[in-house]
Amino acid sequence: MYERFVKSISFLIGGIFIFFVGILFIIENVHLYENLISIVSILLFIVGFLSILKYLVRKKDVNITKALISIIIAFIMNIIPSIPLSILPITLSLYLLCNSAICFLYYYLLKEINESGRVIEIIKGIFYFVVSIPLLFYPIINLKIVLIILGIYFILIGIYFIKDFLNMIISTKNKEKLKRKIHLSLPIFITALIPYSTFKEINEYINSNKVVKKKIKENSDNYDLEIFVHVSGSGFGSVGHIDLYYNGKVISYGNYDMKSRKLGEAIGDGVLFTCNSKEKYLQFCKEHSNKLLFGFGIKLNEKQKIRIDKKIREIEDNLEEWIPYYKRALNNNEKIRENDYKDYASSLYKITNAKFYKFKKGKFKKFFILKTNCAMLVDTILGEAGTDILRMSGIIAPGSYYDYLYREFCKKKSIVVSYNIYIGKEILIKKH
């Protein structure tokens, strides 16, 4: 209860601060931005100068290279002010260009599987590209416009934070009803890192030996569906993965066919697997990838259960079984050595006897980490219960879902009724 109160106050203070920063960006505009740059340059110079002074006077263990770089950057920011003034428009331009490239790549994937929605992706890609060009080549001329856009975005984020504060302290009668709407959240590159930052905090908590571990018990909690947000300390694992547990079955979607992967693990055939043991699956996640899992329990009414059951049946009707490589070898009576078949799908099958499927048609036939990813599959199912995780950009990251579900858990009345942190078969933290 105390933690929820502190969380709600932080949303109020943060929302008010962000709201007024947005107003200042609109009113003061370039003048405010120039002052901020001056303050940053002064701070960089002071930090660099004090670090060098400590090294000369006290022979402290100081990173001289970092100190000199801070001072050099501070001088450049004052001598050539056009460079720092250009940073914000150029950054926005690069962000738009990345979105444009994502749209064009997604268009290619949709075309490859003959799926609808290609025209919209082309239009969006061209729009992002056209808007980004003047920002890239004429950044200072367009600085005022960028700051106004940034100010409006800050104001909307501030309002959203304040709205969350009100939802946390005010009881609502319709606890089970969440409206399906566009969800305005922090930028994707921030929410993508939320699971990893939480992972680091929990690891520190574990190392402090303050945590009491408890064995999990199947079906022991008062919720109907559980969302797992996975996170580990390296690679794509630091961005996270998301899947769900419903009616005694884990359902997960990803790029599990290693032979179909392109661009690292970013693109490939979409593979869905089901596992009938939550306990075995959690233990596998610990042993295979050393993951922490954040579990959000969701209480559903009968209508929501019926809609979710229907959606899962629709997905299942569009599936055909795919055999992992280890199981193929067993079926063919091949001689298997101990270190053979270490890919994820084969390893999971060995431990949990999971069943794997590929999609016959539709957008999930191709996995794309920035579009048709694990979070979008979960959102397709959970959306039947009514959630507002839909993003304006169309990109849903596991971090976006973690941020949304934790906010819902903190509210006084919400269908998100529990928050557990798992490491293998043990629960580290259990909150209701």
N, C-alpha and C positions, 0 to 999 in steps of 0.2 A: 504493500500500500504506500509506504514512504517513498519507495523508488518511483512509483507511478506519479506521485505528487511532484517529486523533483523533476521528473521528465517533462511533466506538463508545464511547470514554471519555466523550464529551459526553452520550450517551444514558444511560450509567450514572449520572453525576453528576446530570443533570437528573431522571432517574427517582427516585433516592433523595431528592432535594430535594422534588419534587412529592409523593412518597409521604408524607413526614413532615409537609408542610404540610397534607395531607388529614387526617392523624391529629390534628394540632393544631386544625383547624377542628371536628372532632367532639368532642374533649375540652374545649378551652377555649371553643369556640363563640362566643357573643355577646361575652364578655369579650375574646377575641383580636381580634374584629372592631372593637370600640370602641378598642382600643389601636392597631390599624392606622390607623384614621381619625384618631386624635390625632397619630400620627407623620406622616401625609400632610399634615395641616393645619399642623403645625410646619414641615415642609419647604417648603410653599407660601409661608408667611410669610417664612421666611429667604431664599428665592430672590427673592421680590418686594422685600423690604427691601434686599438687597445690590444688586439691579439699580438701584433708585432711588439708593442711595448712590454707586454708580459714576457715575451720570449727574450727580449734584450735585458730586462731588469731582473727577472726572477728565474730565467732559464727554464720556464715552464714548457711542458710538452705541448707545443702549439703547431698547428698545421700552417706553416708559413705560406705555402702555395695558395691555400684557400684565402688567407688574409690578403695577399697581394692581389688576387683576382677580385676580391670585394672592393678594394681601393680603385683598381683599374676600371671596373664597371661603374663605380660612382663618378669618376672623372669623365668617362665617356657620356654618361647620362647628362652631365652638366655642359660639356663642351659641344656635343652634338645632340641637342634635344629632340631632333626629328626622329632619332632611333627609338627612344622609349615611347614617343608619341605614336609611332607606327606599330608598336607591338600588338596592341589590342585589336585594331582592324585586321592586321595580318593574321593573327591567331584565329579570329572569327572566319576569315577567308579560308584558311587551311582546314578548319573544322567543316565548313560548308563543302569544300572540295572532297573531303573524306566521305561525307554523306552522299555526294554526287557519285563517287566511285562505288560506294556500297549499293546505290540504286541501280547503276548500270550492271554491276556484277549479279545482283539479284534478278534483274531482267534476263540475263543470259541463262541463269539457272531455271527460271520459270519457263523460258522458251525451250530449254532442253527437255523438260518434262511435259511440255505442252499444257501448261497451267495458265489460267486467267490471271489478270492483274498486271500484265506486262506493260500495257499502255500507261497506266498510272505511274509505274516505276520509271519509265522513260521520261515522262513529264516532270516528275519530281527531280530526277537526275539533271535534266536540262535546266530547270529552275535554280537548283542549288549552284550549278556551274556558272550560270549567267550572273547571279547575284554576287558570287565570290570574286569575279574578275576585277571589277572596279575597286573592291576593298583591297585586293592584292597589289594592284599597280598604282592606285591613288589613295593610300591609306590615310594620310593626314587630311585630305579634302573631305573624306567620308567619316572622319572621327566623330563629328558631332552627331551624325545619324546613329552610329554604333553605340554611343553613350546613351542616347535616348532609348534605343532598343534595350540596352542593358538595364537602364533605369526602370522601364516598364516590367521587364522580367523580374527584377528584384522586388518590385512592388507586389507582383502576383505571388511570388514565393513567400513574401512576408505575410500576405493575406492567408495563404494556404497554411502556414505555420500557426497563425493565430486561430484559424478555424479548427485546426487539430487540438489546440489548447482548450477551446470551448467544448469540443466533442469529448475530451478527456474528463472534464469536470461536471458536465451536464448529463444527467441520465436521459436516455431515450427509450421510449416504449418499444419501438420496433428494432430490437436488438439484432434480429436475424436478417433485417433488410439492408442491403448495401446496394446503392445505385451504380449501375454500369455506366461509367462516363470516362471522359478523357482525364487522365491523371497528370497533373503538373508536379514535377519533382525536380530534384537537383540534376545537374547535367550528368549524362551517362558515364563520363569518365570519372566522376566522383562516386556515384552510386555503385559502379563496378568494383570499387576498392573497399566498400563498406564491409563485406564479409571478411576480407583479409585483415583489416584493422581490428575487427572484433576477434578474429582468430589469435592475433598477437596478444590482445588483452587477456583472453582466456588462458593462453599458454603461461603468461606471467602469473595468473591466478593459481593455476595448477602447480607451478613451481614453488609458490609460496606455502604449499601444503595446507592451505585453509579449506580446501574443497573436500567434501565427503562424497565418496562414490557409492552409488546404489545400483544393484542389478535391475535391469528392466524386466517388466512382466508383460507378456503379450496381452493386449486388450484390457489393460488395467486402468486406463484413464477415461474420463468422461468426455470424450470427443469422438466424432464420427469419421473424420478425415485428418490426416497429418501431412503437412508439407515439410520436406527436408531440404534445407539449404546447406550444401556441402562446401567445405573450404579446406585447403591445405596450404603449405607454405611456399610452393614454387609453381612455375609454369602457369598453364591455364587454370590449375587448381586454386591459385590465389584469387582469380576472378570469381570462381565458384561454379557450382552445378546445382540443379534443383530437380527434385522429383517428388512423388507423393505416395502415401500409403492409405489404401481405402479397401474396406471389406476384406481384410486379411491379406491384401496383395500390394506389393511395391510395384509401381508403374514408372518407368524411366525411359527417356528418349535421348538419343545422342548419336555421335559419329562412331559407332562401335565396330564397324567393319574396317579393319585397318588397311585392307587392300583397295578400298575406294577413296581413301583420303587424298586431298589435294591442299596445297598451301598450308602445309603442316597438318593441323587437325581442324582447320577452319571450315573446310567443305568436304562433303562426302555423302554417301547414301544414308538416309535417315533410318535408324534402327530403334525399335521399341522393344524393351524386354519387361517381363513380369517375373516376380519372385514371390513365393508363397510364405517365406519366413522373414519377418522383420528382423529378428534377432541375428540370423545368419548373415543377412545383408549388411547390417550395421557392423558386425564383426569383420566382414570382408572389407568394408570401406576403411576400417582402422588398419588392418594388416596389409592391404594392397597399396594404399595411398597415404596412410597416416593422417586421415581426415578427421576433422571435427564436423559434426552435423548439428545444425540448429533445427529443432523440430517445433513447428507451430501447429497446435491442435485446433481444429475448427469444428464447432457444433452446428449441425445442420437440422433444418426442419424437414418434414416429410416431402414437401413439394420440391425442395432443393435436392434431396436424395433421389427423387424420381428423375429430375432433369439431369443430374450428374450420371445416373445409371444409363439413361438414354444416350448421352454423349459418349460414354465409354463404349457402349454397344456399337454406335456409329463408327467409332475409331476401329474397333475390333473387326467389323465387317469389311474394312478396307485394308486388312493385313494379310500377309502370307508368311508362313514360317520360314525363317532363315537359320541355317545350322552353323554354329560357330566352328572354327577350324579344328579344335580339339575333338569335338563330338564327331565331326566328319571322319577324322582319323580312326576313332573308335569303331564307327560304323563300317569302315573299310578294312577293319582288322589290321591296321598298320602297326608296326613296331614303334612305340613311343618312348623316347628317352626322358629322363627326369626334367631336363631344362627345355624341352620342346613346348611350343604353344604357350608363350608367356603374354600374349596379347590380352587386353582387358576382357573381351567377351569369353575367351576360353578359360581364363582364370576365374571369372565369375561363375561360369557353368560348373567348373570343378567343385567349387565350394557350396553353391546354393542350388544347383540344378535349375537355374533360371531358363525361361523360354524366350527365344528371340524372334522378332518379326520385322519384315520390311513392308513399306507401304506400296500398295498397288498403283495408286494415283494420288493426286492432291499435292498441296504445298509441302507437306512433311516428307514427301518422297525423297527430297534432297535436303540434307542438313546444311545450314549456313549459320555460323556462330553468331552473326549479327542480325539475323532475321528469324529463320525457322530453326530456333534453338530449343534447348530443354525448357526454358522459361515460357516460351510461347506455347509449347504443348501443354504444360501445366495450366497456363492461363486459359487455354481453350476448354479445359475440363472445369477448372474452378470458376470460370466465368458463368457457368450455369447456376452457381450459388449467388452470383451478383458481387463483383469486385470492381474497384475503380483503378486498376493497375494499368489500363491502356495508356500508352504514352503517345504524345504528339508526334514524336520522331518515328514511331513504329518499332523502336528497338527496346526490347525488354531484357534486361540483364538479371542474373540471379541477385545481384546487389539491389536492384530496383525492387524486387520482390521481398527481399529481407527488410528493406527500409519500410515498405508498405505494411507488411505483416506485423513488424514490431510496433509500428505506430498504432495499428488496430488493436494489438494486444494491450497497449498502454491505456486505451480508452476505457471509460467507466463501463460502457455497455458495448459489446462487440461479439461477433461470432467467433473471433480468435480468442480461445479461452485458456490456452496453455502455451508455455514456452520452455522447452527442454533442450539441454545441450548434451549431446551424446559423444562418447568416445568408445567405439566398439560396443560391447554389451552393457556398458555402464552409463548411468546418468550422472553427469557432473553437477548440473544445476537444474532445478525443477521449480517452476513458478506457475501459479494459477491465479 
